[in-house]
């Protein structure tokens, strides 16, 4: 036999690396259901509706940007689209929570695809209204808006 040592090492190294990756995956996805029953469960997190979340964002934006009377028409158009999108998202979420009890994995994936498509359609409706509003902003308001969208910071936090 005239085989070189690396011919044996390479396949075994690949197997070891693959096993390590698979182990990491299973450990990361492991369910804590096997944990001791003496541990206290974390309190349930209350889910906020998309409508409530959107309303709070609208108030934050209006306060932060100091929307003027001249900008009010475009602002109202933008907020109307935001509110319609939020209602639609709440309806989709409600449908999912009701239907998910009986969904298999394939149906769940298809449903998530529908949600993604719906979110894309919502973005397509939102962009023209946002663009019209953004065009009417002052340079200072645009700078603040750009920072909010880049960083997610609102209000009294440093926006520069």
C-alpha positions as CSV (number, residue, x, y, z in Angstrom):
1,X,0.0,0.0,0.0
2,X,1.4,3.3,-1.1
3,X,-1.1,5.7,0.6
4,X,0.1,9.0,2.1
5,X,-0.8,9.9,5.7
6,X,-2.8,13.0,4.7
7,X,-5.2,10.7,2.7
8,X,-6.4,9.2,6.0
9,X,-6.3,12.5,8.0
10,X,-8.4,14.6,5.6
11,X,-11.6,12.5,5.7
12,X,-11.4,12.0,9.4
13,X,-10.8,15.8,10.0
14,X,-13.9,16.6,7.8
15,X,-16.0,14.2,9.8
16,X,-14.8,15.7,13.2
17,X,-15.5,19.2,12.0
18,X,-19.0,18.2,10.7
19,X,-19.8,16.5,14.0
20,X,-18.7,19.6,15.9
21,X,-21.0,21.8,13.8
22,X,-23.9,19.4,14.2
23,X,-23.3,19.3,18.0
24,X,-23.3,23.1,18.1
25,X,-26.5,23.2,16.1
26,X,-28.3,20.7,18.4
27,X,-27.1,22.4,21.6
28,X,-28.2,25.8,20.3
29,X,-31.6,24.5,19.4
30,X,-32.0,22.3,22.4
31,X,-35.3,22.7,24.2
32,X,-35.1,23.6,27.9
33,X,-37.9,21.2,28.6
34,X,-35.5,18.7,30.2
35,X,-34.5,21.3,32.8
36,X,-35.3,20.7,36.4
37,X,-38.9,21.3,37.2
38,X,-37.9,23.3,40.3
39,X,-37.0,26.3,38.2
40,X,-39.5,29.1,38.0
41,X,-40.9,30.0,34.7
42,X,-40.4,33.5,33.4
43,X,-43.4,35.7,33.5
44,X,-45.4,35.8,30.2
45,X,-44.5,38.7,28.0
46,X,-47.5,40.7,27.0
47,X,-47.6,41.2,23.2
48,X,-48.4,44.6,22.0
49,X,-50.6,44.9,19.0
50,X,-49.2,46.4,15.8
51,X,-51.8,49.1,16.0
52,X,-50.7,50.2,19.5
53,X,-47.1,50.0,18.5
54,X,-47.7,52.1,15.4
55,X,-49.6,54.7,17.3
56,X,-46.7,55.1,19.7
57,X,-44.3,55.4,16.8
58,X,-46.5,58.0,15.2
59,X,-46.6,60.1,18.4
60,X,-42.8,59.7,18.8
61,X,-42.1,60.8,15.2
62,X,-44.5,63.7,15.3
63,X,-43.0,65.0,18.6
64,X,-39.4,64.4,17.5
65,X,-39.8,65.9,14.0
66,X,-42.1,68.7,15.2
67,X,-44.4,68.3,12.2
68,X,-45.6,71.7,11.0
69,X,-49.1,72.7,9.8
70,X,-47.7,73.0,6.3
71,X,-46.5,69.3,6.5
72,X,-49.8,68.1,8.0
73,X,-51.4,66.9,4.7
74,X,-48.4,64.6,3.8
75,X,-48.1,63.6,7.5
76,X,-51.8,62.5,7.6
77,X,-51.4,60.5,4.4
78,X,-48.3,58.8,5.8
79,X,-50.0,58.0,9.1
80,X,-53.1,56.7,7.4
81,X,-51.0,54.1,5.5
82,X,-49.1,53.2,8.7
83,X,-52.4,52.6,10.5
84,X,-53.8,50.5,7.7
85,X,-50.7,48.4,7.5
86,X,-50.8,47.9,11.3
87,X,-54.4,46.8,11.2
88,X,-53.6,44.3,8.4
89,X,-50.6,43.0,10.4
90,X,-52.8,42.5,13.5
91,X,-55.3,40.6,11.3
92,X,-52.5,38.4,9.9
93,X,-51.1,37.7,13.4
94,X,-54.5,36.8,14.7
95,X,-55.1,34.4,11.8
96,X,-51.7,32.8,12.4
97,X,-52.2,32.3,16.1
98,X,-55.6,30.6,15.4
99,X,-54.3,28.5,12.5
100,X,-50.9,27.6,13.9
101,X,-52.5,25.2,16.4
102,X,-53.3,22.8,13.5
103,X,-50.5,23.6,11.0
104,X,-47.8,21.2,10.0
105,X,-44.3,22.4,9.3
106,X,-44.9,22.9,5.5
107,X,-48.1,24.8,6.2
108,X,-46.3,27.0,8.7
109,X,-43.5,27.8,6.1
110,X,-46.1,28.7,3.5
111,X,-47.9,30.9,6.0
112,X,-44.6,32.7,6.8
113,X,-44.2,33.2,3.1
114,X,-47.6,34.8,2.9
115,X,-46.7,37.1,5.8
116,X,-43.5,38.1,4.1
117,X,-45.3,38.9,0.9
118,X,-47.9,40.9,2.8
119,X,-45.1,42.9,4.5
120,X,-43.6,43.6,1.1
121,X,-46.9,44.9,-0.2
122,X,-47.2,47.1,2.9
123,X,-43.8,48.6,2.2
124,X,-44.8,49.3,-1.4
125,X,-47.8,51.3,-0.1
126,X,-45.7,53.1,2.5
127,X,-42.8,54.3,0.4
128,X,-44.7,56.8,-1.8
129,X,-46.4,58.3,1.2
130,X,-43.2,58.5,3.2
131,X,-41.3,59.9,0.2
132,X,-43.9,62.7,-0.2
133,X,-43.7,63.5,3.5
134,X,-39.8,63.4,3.5
135,X,-39.6,65.7,0.5
136,X,-41.5,68.4,2.4
137,X,-39.3,68.2,5.5
138,X,-36.8,70.9,6.4
139,X,-33.1,70.1,6.2
140,X,-33.0,69.7,10.0
141,X,-36.0,67.4,10.0
142,X,-34.4,65.3,7.2
143,X,-31.2,65.0,9.2
144,X,-33.2,63.8,12.3
145,X,-35.3,61.4,10.1
146,X,-32.2,60.0,8.5
147,X,-30.6,59.4,12.0
148,X,-33.8,57.8,13.3
149,X,-33.9,55.4,10.4
150,X,-30.2,54.6,10.6
151,X,-30.0,54.2,14.4
152,X,-33.5,53.8,15.8
153,X,-33.0,56.6,18.3
154,X,-35.9,58.9,19.2
155,X,-36.5,61.8,21.4
156,X,-33.9,63.3,23.8
157,X,-31.1,60.9,22.8
158,X,-28.3,62.5,20.8
159,X,-29.4,62.3,17.2
160,X,-26.1,63.3,15.5
